[in-house]
Amino acid sequence: MAGKLTMTKDELEDFIDDEDTTIECIQVAPMGDGKVAILFLLSNSDYDPTVSVIFTVDDFNPKTAKGVLVTSEWLTSLSASPSGELFALEATVWVWRYAGSEWTRDRVGDVSFRQVWAAGPSGPMMAGSEGGAVRLVGSDWQRITPINDAEYMDLHGDARNGVWVCGDSGSVHKLAGSTWEALELHRQDHFYGIDVASDGTIRVAGGDGVCLRIVNEEAIEIEPVDRTTHLAVRTFKGKAYWGDEGGLGVEDGESIVLLDAEIGTASDLRTDGEFLYVAGVDAWRFDGKKWKTLALEYRNGFRLV
C-alpha cells in the first residue's frame, strides 16, 4: 500500500487552519461517462509539509464524491487511462497507480518528471527534465530516447495526429517510434501547455503571454489578454481555451477574449469531449454555456462541496 497521511488529526487540523496553508486543485482527470478524479494539494509556501487528496465524482455532483487517497506525499499530476485506472505523479520520480482497490507506488527513472498522461494512444507516459520521458509498455516503464536536454512540461495528442510534448527552449516535439522528432520553431520560449486539435492544429501556451497556433509547421502568434504566463490550452467543441494566471480565455480570431468566470488562475485544462475541466483554486466544469464548481473542504474529514 502506498504512503498514507503521517499527521495526527490534531496536526492536520492545525495545518489546515494555518494562514500560510493554501488549498489548490492541481488536475481534473476525466475517467469517462462524466466521471472524473480530482487532485487537490494542501501546502505552505515551502511545500513542507504537504497533503495530497484525490476524490472521484460522478457528473460533478458532490453527493457522489468518493475519497480514494489522502497522503502526506506531494502529488503533482493526475491522469486516467481509458480503462479508468488512475496514475498519479509524486514529485518527482514516483508513479502511483489505482485500479479501484489499493494504490501502488513505484520509482520510475532518475530524472524529475513534471507530468503524467495516461489518456494517450501510446499508453501512459511521463515527461520531465533533461529531455526525459517514459511510457508504460506491458508492466515496464520504457525510456524514450531524448533528443536534447529540454525540460518537458506537458503532453497531448491523439491516434491520428500523434503524441506531442512541449517545454523550455521553444521545444515542441512529436513522438517518433522510441524517440522524438523536433518541430523547428526557432524560438526560445518556455512552453507550459500543449494541445493537439482533431484537425492537427497544435497550440502551445507559454511565458510572457506567448500563445501560438501552429498549422502546417507555421506558427501564428495569438494576442493574449495580457502578458502573464499562459499555463494551459485545450480545444473543446470547436473552440480553443487558454488558461493563465488571470483566468480563462477563449480564442477569437487572432486574439484571446477573457471569459466572465471567477476562476482565478487556470493552471490546467482537460476535456472528455462533453465537458471542459479547469483546475484553479477549485475544480470547474464547463459544458460550453454553464459552469459547475467543486471545492475541497475539511470538516472532521475531507469532502467536496
Salt bridges, closest charged atoms under 4 A:
GLU13 OE2 - LYS9 NZ 2.71
ASP59 OD1 - ARG285 NH1 2.89
GLU85 OE2 - ARG97 NE 2.87
GLU90 OE1 - ARG105 NE 2.63
ASP110 OD1 - ARG107 NH2 3.49
GLU151 OE2 - ARG114 NH1 2.78
ASP154 OD1 - ARG270 NH2 3.62
ASP189 OD2 - ARG187 NE 2.47
ASP195 OD1 - HIS156 ND1 3.72
ASP195 OD1 - ARG234 NH1 2.93
GLU221 OE2 - ARG187 NH1 3.08
GLU223 OE2 - ARG227 NH2 3.65
ASP244 OD2 - HIS230 NE2 3.36
GLU251 OE1 - ARG203 NE 2.87
GLU251 OE2 - ARG213 NH1 2.49
GLU254 OE2 - ARG213 NH2 2.84
ASP268 OD2 - ARG270 NE 2.86
GLU297 OE1 - ARG299 NE 3.27
GLU297 OE1 - ARG303 NH2 2.70
